[in-house]
Amino acid sequence: MSKTQTLYAAFTGHLHAALDALEAAGSLPAGLKRNAITVEPPRDASHGDLSTNAAMVLSKPAGMKPRDLAEALVAQLTKLESVTSAEIAGPGFINLRLSPAAWLAELRAIGELGADYGRSTMGGGSTVNVEYVSANPTGPMHMGHCRGAVVGDALATLLEYAGHKVTKEYYVNDAGGQVQVLARSAHIRYREALGEDVGAIPEGLYPGEYLIPAGQELAAEFGDKYAAAPESEWLALFQARTVAAMLVMIRADLALLGIHHDLFSSEAELQASGKPDEAEAWLRSKGLVYDGVLEAPKGKTIEDWEPVELPLFKSTQFGDDQDRPIKKSDGTWTYFGADLAYHFQKAQSADALVDIWGADHGGTVKRIKAAVAAMTGADGDPTPFEIKLVQMVQLLRNGEPVKMSKRSGNFVTLADVVQEVGKDVVRFTMLTRKPEAQMDFDFAKVVEASKDNPVFYVQYANARVHSTLRKGVAEGGFTPSPEYVELLGEEELELVKLAAQFPRIVEAAAAAREAHRIAFFLGDLAAAFHGYWNLGNDRVEKRFVNAADANLTAARLFLAVQIGQVVRNGLALLGVEAVEEM
């Protein structure tokens, strides 16, 4: 850390020092792998402050009984001034109790580190490519894209905070049939802009009004040059122009959520650069692509199916249920073949890859994971690759489904939702459940000012800190100070113990690629802070501002400031503003 070491990191260090001492004394074999060792709070708070599984994890490879190893570790750990007791629980877990001074030192550390409290060097500067949203460039962002956008963006921020170098990437699917449909739809709006009565938009084209400005721009640039021209003369041009216009719209929509990608990668450019051919040649050199004939599809008679030789990727070698074609019979790339090449490109410039996909793409997870497992990164090893599936969001208003947007044609736009409830509400709400769980987004409930609304409850914690500070000044000129924190009691220290978990939560969330853990933690911390604050409603001596004891007030205000700091740090990771008044 830049200024000081946080408590959980320090005790992890103490534990490894104890293991080193046992190795040096010959009580423990040298060279045992320690990566599975954890230092965390016990599940039951009555068991102590910290718990470690070190004896359980190392006993088998060390050839020792877990309790024997635990006793040896306890003898080392109880030498620490900050440890008041150490107990062995069950088959060999070690539970530690720490002195109040240890927790007060952590409270001061929060004050010293400020916005850096929780920041980690865990990532070691390794590069992670996080690809998210990647919606077809055929219209504005809708709420089907919103959840994945927020999940991906929060994860990218979290990984940077945990010490990784992150590339935030959007893959533009601008080479498929859907963008030709877009161009044809834009051509109708172009003719409409020229004054032609185009009538109803034909079935199969995009009916949304969002294409009207694109048609007007095309009319202004080209006049009636392409109004009656054959499709072959304008299709590619209109496709390029309209995709570019849609990307301007998409960027603007994402900016409403505070989302800005580092890189927009074009599928069309990928194919034009020969990257799919390069990927195929590389895989063939490894014996992972061969020319073969797929089995007839189930449910079809032999008359309906022609045995065609296609280049097939050996995905069964990596756990898939059948080998997959990377090209179609007409020589064009399959969606899988193009996607394989795209990941081949990403794997050459990143140490790890993370994709955020909609749950409707779940059927292709196994095959693309197989493909990436077959590829090597710059160091010659397979590139770590994870896919996070995100479930759809159901929009409700007072429990009733929300009607679709006229402008979009058949969906509710992200812009409409952000305009109504605000960026912070949308972003935090999207992270209040695990991404793989279904979510209802009820307009009435997400703006409700109650403890049942997690967005309000967490933001109100920071606002309450600031109102408490203002009250301190108004009622006696009281200001926060760390000088008297020894006056804080056990109930206040419980708040410190919870806040002190933030650095380890950051590292665990980054390692698991699960940004929602930060939102869950903030909910717990806010609840604990509100719970303590409410004690003062009935017990004067528990109030943060107590005119009868200036020193205790200064200490409690310092505590409040540090709880607010941790809340703000967590909200910053989620891309949510920490408001000071509500």
Salt bridges, closest charged atoms under 4 A:
ASP20 OD1 - ARG34 NH2 2.82
GLU23 OE2 - ARG34 NH2 2.97
GLU40 OE1 - ARG504 NH2 3.62
ASP44 OD2 - HIS47 NE2 3.68
ASP49 OD1 - LYS497 NZ 2.98
ASP116 OD1 - ARG119 NE 2.83
GLU131 OE1 - LYS346 NZ 3.07
ASP153 OD2 - ARG427 NH2 3.05
GLU192 OE1 - ARG189 NH1 2.98
GLU196 OE2 - ARG191 NH2 2.94
GLU209 OE2 - LYS406 NZ 3.83
GLU221 OE2 - ARG241 NH2 2.54
GLU231 OE1 - ARG184 NE 2.84
GLU278 OE1 - LYS275 NZ 3.39
GLU280 OE2 - ARG284 NE 2.97
GLU280 OE1 - LYS327 NZ 3.79
ASP291 OD1 - ARG284 NH2 2.80
ASP320 OD2 - ARG324 NE 2.99
ASP321 OD1 - ARG324 NH2 2.80
ASP339 OD1 - HIS343 ND1 3.89
ASP355 OD2 - HIS343 NE2 2.52
ASP355 OD1 - LYS346 NZ 2.93
ASP360 OD1 - HIS361 ND1 3.16
GLU386 OE1 - LYS388 NZ 3.83
GLU386 OE2 - ARG513 NE 3.62
GLU420 OE2 - ARG397 NH1 2.67
ASP424 OD1 - LYS423 NZ 2.91
GLU475 OE2 - LYS471 NZ 3.98
GLU486 OE2 - ARG108 NH2 2.77
GLU490 OE2 - LYS497 NZ 3.28
GLU491 OE2 - ARG539 NH1 3.99
GLU491 OE1 - LYS542 NZ 2.35
GLU492 OE2 - ARG556 NE 2.90
GLU494 OE2 - LYS497 NZ 3.30
GLU514 OE1 - HIS516 NE2 3.90
GLU514 OE1 - ARG517 NE 2.82
GLU541 OE2 - ARG539 NE 3.25
GLU580 OE1 - HIS466 ND1 3.78
